[in-house]
Amino acid sequence: MCNAIEAMEVSLRRDLTISAAMVDKGAVAISIIDTGPEIAPEVADRLYQTFVTTRAQGMGVRLSICRSIIEAQNGKLWAEPNPRGSTIFHFTVPAVR
């Protein structure tokens, strides 16, 4: 969410949508959609590598840390282009009762 908020600093429209849904096999899927710019193709392949950033002041560790935490919980993190522009980040984690 921090990345989404920072990405929208350059946008005229600033909407952040977070949704959650139960998915098969007892997992929860979270989606984060912002109205910032799309991820540049030259960065997309390295998005989760430590110290990869598009921001002048960024360290490039947030997504790497998020991915490690999610995968340690048997979840998955991925990004996809938003048909309306910007990027949608999704992650799944096991549901706990």
N, C-alpha and C positions, 0 to 999 in steps of 0.2 A: 504494500500500500504506500510505503514511503517513496518507492521508485515511481509509482503511478502519479502521486501528488507532485513530485519534482518534475516529471515529464510534462505535466500539464501547465507548468509555469509559462511556457511559450504559446499556449493555446488561448484563443479568444473564449472558447466554450470549455468549461471545466466541470465535467461530470465524472463521478467515480461510482461505479456500480459493483456491489459485492453480492454474490448469490451463493446459496448452499443447497445441495440436494442429496438425498440418499441415492446411491447407485447400487448395482448388483453386488452380491457377496458381502453386504454389510459395510460398505465404505461410504464416506462422505466426500462429495466433490465440491470444491470451492472454486468460483470463478471471479476474477478481478478484471474489470473492463474500465479503461480510462479513455479520455478524449485527447490524449497527447499524440505526438507523432509516432509513426510506425518505427519498429526497430530496423535499423539499417542492415541490408543484406550482408555487408562485410563483417558485421558484429554478430549476426544471428547464429552462425556456426560455433562461435566461441562464447556465447551468452553466459554459460554457467561456469566458465573458467575464472579462477581467482585473478583479480587485478585487471579484468576486462571491463572498461567503462567507456561511455560516450560523453561523460560530463567532465568539464575542466577541473572541478574540485572533487570528483568522485574517486573512491578507492577501488571500486569494483569487487566488493566482497559480499554484498547483501544476497545476491541470487545464489552464489556458491554456498553460503551458509544456509540459506533456506532449503536448497536442494539437499544438502547433507542431513539436515534435521528431518525433512519429510521422508527421505529414503530410509533413514534409521528407524522410522515408524512404519516401514513397509508401504510407503506411499509413493507417489510419482508427481513430478512437477514438469509442466511443459507450457510453451507459449505458441500461439497461432495468430496470424493476422486477423484483424477485425474487418469484416467486409465493408464497414463504414469508415475505415481508416483506423489508426492506432493499433494496439496489440491487446490480446486477451491472454491472461495468464490463468492457468488451471492447476489445481493440485488435488490429489486424493489422499486421504488417510483413513485407516480403519475406524469404523464407528465403535464406540464403547458404550455399553449400557451401565 
